Amino acid sequence: MIGILSEVLTSIIAEGGFVAPVREALIGVLKPVATWFYELTAGVPLWAVLLLFVVTLLMLAGWVISLKSEKPDPAQGSGGGRIFSDLRLWAVLILLIQTVIYLVLG
């Protein structure tokens, strides 16, 4: 019984069956939206996208600097107050390296 049902469903799907009208209706609804979104994004110049991305990275670096100091392991104490044990420094360094990469290669 299950084998027959499986064969019937397979043949219905293979021939388009009840899936094709739903798919066509969905395509008909989404195609104008996709075309509108493509035209909207194609009109944005690449320099503007690069600028927006770089500004976002720099704002993120500024936000990281404004956070309270974080140490890798609070159980070890202050670690002598060394600036290199502060995780904010490394996070900002990574963000600045990413920014430079995008500016050079962008």
trRosetta pair geometry for C-beta under 8 A, 3 or more apart (Angstrom, degrees):
i j d omega theta_ij theta_ji phi_ij phi_ji
1 4 6.0 -55 -152 33 30 109
1 5 6.5 27 153 -15 64 108
2 5 5.6 -56 -148 40 34 112
2 6 6.1 38 153 -23 67 107
3 6 5.7 -54 -147 36 29 114
3 7 6.4 29 154 -18 63 105
4 7 5.7 -54 -150 36 31 111
4 8 6.4 32 153 -19 65 105
5 8 5.8 -53 -147 35 31 111
5 9 6.3 27 157 -14 65 107
6 9 6.0 -57 -146 40 28 107
6 10 6.1 31 155 -21 64 110
7 10 5.6 -55 -144 37 29 113
7 11 6.3 27 158 -17 65 106
8 11 6.0 -58 -149 37 28 107
8 12 6.4 28 153 -20 64 107
9 12 5.6 -53 -146 35 33 112
9 13 6.3 27 158 -14 67 107
10 13 6.0 -59 -146 40 28 106
10 14 6.0 28 156 -20 65 112
11 14 5.6 -54 -139 39 30 112
11 15 6.2 18 164 -9 65 111
11 17 8.0 109 113 -59 55 123
12 15 6.3 -66 -147 44 24 101
12 17 3.5 67 170 -93 79 149
12 18 6.8 3 166 7 118 84
13 16 8.0 91 -175 -33 27 6
13 17 5.7 -50 -73 24 30 133
13 19 6.0 44 -130 -2 72 138
14 17 7.9 63 43 -17 43 107
16 19 6.6 -137 -177 64 43 85
16 20 3.6 13 -178 -42 97 138
17 20 6.7 138 60 1 39 96
18 21 6.8 -50 -162 33 47 104
18 22 7.0 40 149 -11 69 111
19 22 6.0 -69 -158 43 38 109
19 23 5.8 37 152 -22 75 113
20 23 5.7 -58 -142 38 29 112
20 24 6.2 27 161 -18 66 107
21 24 5.7 -54 -143 38 31 110
21 25 6.3 31 158 -19 65 106
22 25 5.8 -55 -148 37 30 110
22 26 6.3 29 154 -18 64 108
23 26 5.8 -57 -148 38 29 111
23 27 6.3 30 154 -18 65 106
24 27 5.7 -53 -145 37 31 112
24 28 6.3 35 154 -22 64 106
25 28 5.6 -53 -148 35 31 115
25 29 6.6 26 154 -16 64 105
26 29 5.9 -57 -149 37 32 107
26 30 6.0 10 161 -4 68 115
27 30 6.2 -67 -135 48 27 98
27 31 5.7 39 167 -40 67 108
28 31 6.4 -39 -132 16 20 114
29 32 7.7 -73 178 30 29 96
29 33 7.5 11 142 -5 63 116
30 33 5.3 -63 -156 43 49 114
30 34 5.8 49 151 -24 80 106
31 34 5.6 -54 -144 37 32 112
31 35 6.3 33 157 -19 65 106
32 35 5.6 -53 -144 38 33 113
32 36 6.2 36 156 -20 66 105
33 36 5.8 -53 -148 36 30 111
33 37 6.3 26 155 -16 65 107
34 37 5.8 -55 -144 39 30 108
34 38 6.2 33 155 -22 64 107
35 38 5.7 -53 -146 35 29 112
35 39 6.4 27 157 -16 64 106
36 39 6.0 -58 -149 38 29 108
36 40 6.3 31 153 -21 64 109
37 40 5.5 -54 -146 36 32 115
37 41 6.3 19 160 -9 67 108
38 41 6.2 -63 -144 44 27 100
38 42 5.8 26 159 -21 66 113
39 42 5.8 -54 -135 38 27 111
39 43 6.5 30 161 -25 60 108
40 43 6.3 -65 -161 28 24 111
40 44 7.7 25 148 -26 58 100
41 44 5.9 -45 -159 16 44 113
44 48 5.6 -114 -179 74 88 128
44 49 6.1 92 133 -53 118 99
45 48 4.8 95 68 1 83 103
45 49 7.5 -152 101 -4 47 85
46 49 5.4 -51 -151 35 43 113
46 50 6.3 44 152 -19 71 103
46 106 8.0 -177 153 175 104 92
47 50 5.6 -52 -148 38 34 113
47 51 6.2 37 152 -21 65 106
48 51 5.6 -51 -144 37 31 113
48 52 6.3 33 155 -19 64 106
49 52 5.8 -54 -148 37 29 111
49 53 6.3 28 154 -18 63 108
50 53 5.8 -58 -148 38 29 110
50 54 6.2 25 157 -16 66 108
50 102 6.6 171 -151 161 89 105
50 103 7.8 118 174 -100 116 51
50 106 4.5 120 -128 169 131 143
51 54 5.9 -56 -143 39 28 107
51 55 6.1 28 158 -17 64 109
52 55 5.9 -56 -144 39 27 110
52 56 6.3 31 154 -22 62 107
53 56 5.6 -54 -150 34 30 114
53 57 6.6 30 153 -18 64 103
53 102 6.2 -126 111 -177 122 156
54 57 5.7 -52 -150 35 34 111
54 58 6.4 30 153 -15 66 107
54 99 5.6 91 -143 -145 83 91
54 102 5.9 -166 -81 99 90 130
54 103 6.3 70 -106 -68 137 93
54 106 7.9 -101 -52 -2 115 166
55 58 5.7 -56 -145 40 32 109
55 59 6.2 33 155 -20 66 106
56 59 5.8 -54 -144 37 29 110
56 60 6.4 32 154 -20 62 106
57 60 5.6 -55 -150 36 31 114
57 61 6.5 34 151 -21 64 103
57 95 5.4 170 -179 -172 92 94
57 98 5.9 -145 -142 97 144 112
57 99 4.8 -179 109 -79 141 96
57 102 7.4 154 -5 25 155 145
58 61 5.5 -48 -148 33 35 114
58 62 6.5 38 151 -19 64 102
58 95 7.7 148 -89 149 33 117
58 99 6.3 75 -62 -106 81 147
59 62 5.5 -51 -150 36 35 114
59 63 6.4 37 150 -20 65 103
60 63 5.6 -51 -148 35 33 113
60 64 6.4 36 152 -22 65 103
60 95 5.9 -156 95 -132 105 144
61 64 5.6 -51 -148 33 33 113
61 65 6.6 36 152 -21 64 103
61 91 7.8 174 -122 124 66 83
61 92 4.9 90 -154 -134 95 80
61 95 4.2 -173 -78 102 101 145
61 96 6.4 79 -111 -55 152 78
61 99 7.7 -47 -29 -31 140 137
62 65 5.7 -52 -151 32 33 112
62 66 6.6 29 153 -18 64 107
63 66 5.7 -59 -152 35 33 111
63 67 7.1 47 149 -35 63 94
64 67 5.8 -40 -161 9 38 116
64 88 5.5 160 154 -147 90 84
64 91 4.8 -140 -168 110 149 127
64 92 5.5 -172 92 -67 129 83
64 95 7.0 168 14 -8 147 148
65 88 6.2 113 -107 174 41 124
65 92 6.0 55 -65 -82 90 137
67 70 7.1 -8 125 -22 119 109
67 88 6.1 -174 66 -97 103 121
69 86 5.3 -68 -151 -127 94 112
69 88 6.6 -91 -121 0 52 126
70 86 6.7 100 59 -159 54 64
70 87 4.4 -41 88 36 107 116
70 88 6.3 121 30 -35 92 84
71 74 5.8 123 72 -81 111 57
71 76 7.4 -135 147 61 131 100
71 78 7.4 -144 -75 -137 155 37
71 79 6.3 169 -145 0 131 128
71 85 5.5 12 -133 144 89 106
71 86 6.9 -51 -85 -99 61 47
71 87 7.1 177 -106 -17 12 94
72 76 8.0 10 78 29 84 131
72 85 6.6 -103 6 -168 96 83
72 87 6.5 128 -67 -63 68 107
73 76 4.6 62 97 0 108 111
76 79 5.9 43 118 -70 113 89
78 81 5.3 4 150 -60 120 64
79 82 5.6 -76 124 27 103 98
79 85 4.5 83 95 -52 156 176
82 85 4.9 88 77 -4 95 103
83 86 5.8 -43 -169 13 50 117
83 89 6.3 99 156 -61 86 151
84 89 6.6 -97 -122 76 39 155
86 89 4.9 90 84 -7 96 104
86 90 7.9 175 99 -1 58 83
87 90 5.7 -57 -157 40 49 108
87 91 6.1 48 148 -22 76 106
88 91 5.6 -57 -146 38 33 111
88 92 6.2 30 158 -16 68 107
89 92 6.1 -61 -151 39 25 106
89 93 6.2 28 152 -22 63 110
90 93 5.4 -51 -144 36 33 116
90 94 6.4 35 156 -19 65 102
91 94 5.9 -53 -151 35 30 109
91 95 6.5 28 152 -16 63 107
92 95 5.6 -55 -147 39 34 111
92 96 6.2 33 155 -19 67 106
93 96 5.8 -56 -147 37 29 109
93 97 6.4 31 154 -19 64 105
94 97 5.7 -53 -148 35 32 112
94 98 6.5 32 153 -18 64 104
95 98 5.7 -52 -149 36 33 112
95 99 6.4 37 151 -22 64 104
96 99 5.4 -49 -147 34 35 115
96 100 6.5 36 154 -19 65 102
97 100 5.8 -53 -149 36 32 110
97 101 6.4 35 152 -20 64 105
98 101 5.6 -54 -149 35 33 114
98 102 6.4 28 156 -15 66 106
99 102 6.0 -58 -150 39 30 107
99 103 6.3 26 154 -17 65 109
100 103 5.7 -58 -144 39 31 109
100 104 6.1 24 160 -15 68 110
101 104 6.1 -60 -142 40 26 104
101 105 5.8 -8 172 13 66 116
102 105 6.6 -65 -125 55 22 88
102 106 4.8 35 172 -43 63 122
103 106 6.0 -36 -111 25 17 116
